[in-house]
Amino acid sequence: MSNRLDLYKSALKDPRVKALLDTISYAEGTSGPEGYRTMFTGKKFDTSQGWRHPDTVMRGGGYASSAAGRYQMLTPTYQMAAKATGTSGFSPSEQDLQAVFLIDNRRALEPLLKGENINTVINKLAPEWASLPTSEGKSAYDQPVRGISELEKYYQSRLAGSDFSNTVNPEMSGMSSSSDTQKAAPVNVLALKDGVQGVLDKTSGEFTARDFTDEEAKRYEQYGGVIPRSVRFAKDFAKNYFLR
């Protein structure tokens, strides 16, 4: 394993690996220095006593997850990556090294270093990061996903060392992508807040109220969310009343 560890440390100096790590962070909604401290739902974990994976399950939008850090590692994933890399903490440098292991574990590191098309590399990583698309353009876990053309553009911009505005993907958020004030692209999930249906931005915690489509309601309940009967009745009543 020592040879692989040397490879990982060397890979962290490669511009292609750096650009890919930036791209994963962008897709996961953890761009920026605070990304290393970000838990699922956008809350930041405390590092005053040292950098450790928080190992805390956060709930939001019908999901429950222990994902944390720049690369949103679940507790078991972190434990596996820490063991494989000989790291005991969760500092920014350790997170980067652990993420390179995860890339290699999905058989994507060597193809990247050998010049494989970045789209293919990203597709290989879809089972590791839900925000990355499969070759079919979907999340491997039926969650909101970044478009491959958007990710390729971001990767190439990071590789070139140019500034890239973290604009919102209109197809994911329903918001304009021309906002000059948007600092980090949101990763949205379906949510219920005080009985009101809507979309939760996991990055900022902002909730936008809107009715679920029938397909979204089905997906929400499939992944453990509960839609109160009163909410469902009100929607069905309005639909039937106005369609008469």
C-alpha positions, 0 to 999 in steps of 0.5 A: 500500500505504501507505493499507492500512498506515494502515488496519492501524495504525488498525484496531489501535485498534479494539476489534473488531480487538483482540478478534479478535486475542485470539480467534485467540491463544486458538484457537492456544493462545498466550494470555498475554504469553509467546504472542509468544515461543511456537513450535510445541510450546510452546517459547519462542524467545530474544529476548535479541538482539532480536525476530526470527522464529526460522525454526526447524522444530519437530517434535511429534505427527507434525507439523513446523512453523516456526510461531511467535509469538502468531499462529503464523506460518510462516516464509513467512507471516511474510516475506510479512506483514513485507514487506507491512507494512514491518516487519523484526522480530517484536516484539509490536507488529510481530506484531500489525500483521502479523496484521492484514495476514493478516486483511485478506489473507483478505478479513476485515478490512473485513467485521469493521469493517463489522459482519459477523457474527463467526462469518462473519469467523472462517470466512473466516480458517480457511484462515489459522489451522488452529485456526479452523473453516470454515463446516462446523465443521472445520479447513481442514487437518484439525487440532484446531479450536475450536468456533465457539460457544466462539470467539464467546463468547470474542470477545464477552467480549474485546469487552466487556472482561470476564475470560474463563477460558481453560477447556479445550474438553472435546471437544478434550482429554477434560478437565474444563472446570471447572479453576480452574488452567488458564491457557491452553487446550491445542491438542492433536495426536496423538503417539507418545512412546517407542512409546506412542500419545497426545495432545500438548498443544502449549502445555505439552508435556504428553503424555497416553497413550491408543490412537489410534482407527482414524481417528486412526491413519490421519490420523496416518500421512497427515500424516507420522507413522509408527506402528511395526509392533510397536505396530500388531501389539500393538493388533491382537492385543489387539483380535482376542484379546479379541473372540474 
